[in-house]
Amino acid sequence: MITILQTTVTGDEIINHKLTHVHREASLFEVSRVMRKSGRMELLVTDEVDGKLVPLGLVSANDIVMHVIAAGLDPTRVDRR
């Protein structure tokens, strides 16, 4: 479960609200493409556990810019963390 604005919801409830999400194994390049296509600046990062999507966290365009691009790293080669 994840707490958002003091409201506890499950991963399935989040996914059912049509939030754009990416799998935890997605590359930063893939994440950037999903952001561009969806028009969203933040994506929910998920994993699948026992056939259900589980929210792990968020990744934002700001994260990519500040921690990858500004650091001079290649987003196609950066390990996921």
Secondary structure, 3 states (H helix, E strand, C coil): CEEECCEEECHHHHHHCCCCEEECCCCHHHHHHHHHHHCCCEEEEEEEECCEEEEEEEEEHHHHHHHHHCCCCCCCCCCCC
